[in-house]
Amino acid sequence: MNEKGYTKYQQKAIKNFYDNKDLRLVQKLGELVSNLYLETSEKKIETGWKKINKMLTDLQIHPGEVEYLTKDKKLSVISKKLDEIF
């Protein structure tokens, strides 16, 4: 065990968790876009766009591109970017 008390198995699980952060964010972003296509509540749609903006920032996409992708609030533009990422 190391100084934090994690076993080798736990260390590997933690490392894998952080190594796959980008993949998890892309998957969550895709799910969010799918849900927004079906959403009818304006409040939930606005909250969804704020989450999309944060996820794109967390994926380390250039701030100018994030603004371009979210300014018109068109899900088709986000979908195309997801295709590029995946």
C-alpha positions as CSV (number, residue, x, y, z in Angstrom):
1,M,0.0,0.0,0.0
2,N,1.1,3.6,-0.6
3,E,1.0,6.5,1.8
4,K,-2.8,7.0,1.2
5,G,-3.6,3.4,2.0
6,Y,-4.7,2.4,-1.5
7,T,-4.0,-1.1,-2.8
8,K,-2.4,-1.6,-6.2
9,Y,-5.8,-2.6,-7.6
10,Q,-7.4,0.6,-6.2
11,Q,-4.6,2.7,-7.6
12,K,-5.1,1.2,-11.0
13,A,-8.9,1.8,-10.9
14,I,-8.3,5.4,-9.9
15,K,-5.8,5.9,-12.6
16,N,-8.1,4.4,-15.2
17,F,-11.0,6.6,-14.0
18,Y,-9.0,9.8,-14.6
19,D,-7.4,8.5,-17.8
20,N,-10.9,8.0,-19.3
21,K,-12.3,11.4,-18.2
22,D,-12.5,12.8,-21.8
23,L,-14.4,9.7,-23.0
24,R,-16.9,10.0,-20.2
25,L,-17.4,13.7,-20.9
26,V,-18.0,13.0,-24.6
27,Q,-20.5,10.3,-23.8
28,K,-22.3,12.5,-21.3
29,L,-22.3,15.4,-23.8
30,G,-23.9,13.1,-26.4
31,E,-26.6,12.0,-24.0
32,L,-27.3,15.6,-23.1
33,V,-27.7,16.6,-26.7
34,S,-30.0,13.7,-27.3
35,N,-32.1,14.7,-24.3
36,L,-32.2,18.3,-25.4
37,Y,-33.6,17.3,-28.8
38,L,-36.6,15.9,-26.9
39,E,-36.9,18.5,-24.2
40,T,-39.9,20.9,-24.2
41,S,-39.3,22.9,-21.0
42,E,-37.5,26.2,-21.7
43,K,-35.9,26.2,-18.3
44,K,-34.4,22.7,-18.7
45,I,-33.2,23.6,-22.2
46,E,-31.4,26.7,-20.9
47,T,-29.8,24.6,-18.1
48,G,-28.8,22.0,-20.7
49,W,-27.0,24.6,-22.7
50,K,-25.1,25.8,-19.7
51,K,-24.0,22.2,-19.1
52,I,-23.0,21.8,-22.7
53,N,-20.9,25.0,-22.4
54,K,-19.2,23.7,-19.3
55,M,-18.6,20.2,-20.8
56,L,-17.0,21.7,-23.9
57,T,-14.8,23.8,-21.7
58,D,-13.8,20.7,-19.6
59,L,-12.9,18.9,-22.9
60,Q,-10.4,21.7,-23.4
61,I,-12.0,23.0,-26.6
62,H,-10.7,26.5,-27.5
63,P,-13.0,29.2,-25.9
64,G,-13.6,30.8,-29.3
65,E,-14.9,27.5,-30.7
66,V,-17.0,26.9,-27.6
67,E,-18.6,30.4,-28.1
68,Y,-19.2,29.6,-31.8
69,L,-20.7,26.2,-31.0
70,T,-23.1,27.6,-28.4
71,K,-24.0,31.1,-29.6
72,D,-26.9,30.1,-31.9
73,K,-28.0,27.2,-29.6
74,K,-28.3,24.8,-32.5
75,L,-27.9,21.2,-31.5
76,S,-27.0,20.1,-35.0
77,V,-23.7,22.1,-34.7
78,I,-22.9,20.4,-31.4
79,S,-23.7,17.0,-32.9
80,K,-21.3,17.6,-35.8
81,K,-18.6,18.5,-33.3
82,L,-19.3,15.3,-31.4
83,D,-18.8,13.4,-34.6
84,E,-15.4,15.0,-35.1
85,I,-14.4,14.2,-31.5
86,F,-15.5,10.6,-31.7
